[in-house]
Amino acid sequence: MDILYFAWVRERVGLPRERIETTAATVADLVEELRAREERYAAAFADLSALRVAVDQELTDFDAPLAGAREVAFFPPMTGG
Amino acid sequence: MTIRVQSSPFDVGAETSDFAAAQTGMGAIVTFTGVVRDLPGDGLERMEIEHYPGMTEKALAAIADQAQTRWSLGGVLIIHRYGTLRAGDQIMMVATASKHRAHAFEAADFLMDYLKSRAPFWKKEYTRSGAEWVASKDEDEAALTRW
């Protein structure tokens, strides 16, 4: 599964994207896996209320299932316009 | 519907003329242009706009689709830049066309509200004293509830 990070999430994790093997059933499970990896992930995912998530380029929430998902992106609230 | 996500500048006048010329039977063209604001004090050295290629285009098309469903529009144009911008640079524009002005105005207002918090762009402001990500505003999220 491809995991993408944008804005300050990318800066904290230190990568724009990576491919990982995971059996996480939901976005929340995936976040737990990532948090457990290294301090920089724990720092990036410290406060989920400050984060948004997209699964296969559709905005969703942290309860969303990951079955069949190819791409998960984490980022702060968007500031377009 | 035309959606463009680009790093290069655009010419609002030329874009507006082209958009208007492509319409038939539309009595109203509304355009909005967003410009990079300078910062008080230190001043803005530059703004970096990051986006999510792929999702950005889909999200903008979905927002334009919603506008076309809700209002009777002859056309919708959205141009949004990414990359390095400076104070006074144009960041983005929307144009809407309708038979009478109410639909074009409302649709443009709707597009702007949704672009603010539903299109995957992030802005970082650089000044002499450092760099900061622009935080989203509660009022931008609240603005969506009026639609």
Boltz contact constraints between the chains, C-beta under 6 A:
constraints:
  - contact:
      token1: [A, 6]
      token2: [B, 50]
      max_distance: 6.0
  - contact:
      token1: [A, 7]
      token2: [B, 50]
      max_distance: 6.0
  - contact:
      token1: [A, 7]
      token2: [B, 122]
      max_distance: 6.0
  - contact:
      token1: [A, 7]
      token2: [B, 133]
      max_distance: 6.0
  - contact:
      token1: [A, 8]
      token2: [B, 133]
      max_distance: 6.0
  - contact:
      token1: [A, 54]
      token2: [B, 55]
      max_distance: 6.0
  - contact:
      token1: [A, 57]
      token2: [B, 54]
      max_distance: 6.0
  - contact:
      token1: [A, 57]
      token2: [B, 55]
      max_distance: 6.0
  - contact:
      token1: [A, 57]
      token2: [B, 58]
      max_distance: 6.0
  - contact:
      token1: [A, 77]
      token2: [B, 136]
      max_distance: 6.0
  - contact:
      token1: [A, 78]
      token2: [B, 117]
      max_distance: 6.0
  - contact:
      token1: [A, 78]
      token2: [B, 120]
      max_distance: 6.0
  - contact:
      token1: [A, 78]
      token2: [B, 121]
      max_distance: 6.0
  - contact:
      token1: [A, 79]
      token2: [B, 122]
      max_distance: 6.0
  - contact:
      token1: [A, 79]
      token2: [B, 123]
      max_distance: 6.0
  - contact:
      token1: [A, 79]
      token2: [B, 134]
      max_distance: 6.0
  - contact:
      token1: [A, 79]
      token2: [B, 136]
      max_distance: 6.0
  - contact:
      token1: [A, 80]
      token2: [B, 115]
      max_distance: 6.0
  - contact:
      token1: [A, 80]
      token2: [B, 116]
      max_distance: 6.0
  - contact:
      token1: [A, 80]
      token2: [B, 119]
      max_distance: 6.0
  - contact:
      token1: [A, 80]
      token2: [B, 121]
      max_distance: 6.0
  - contact:
      token1: [A, 81]
      token2: [B, 34]
      max_distance: 6.0
  - contact:
      token1: [A, 81]
      token2: [B, 112]
      max_distance: 6.0
  - contact:
      token1: [A, 81]
      token2: [B, 115]
      max_distance: 6.0
  - contact:
      token1: [A, 81]
      token2: [B, 116]
      max_distance: 6.0
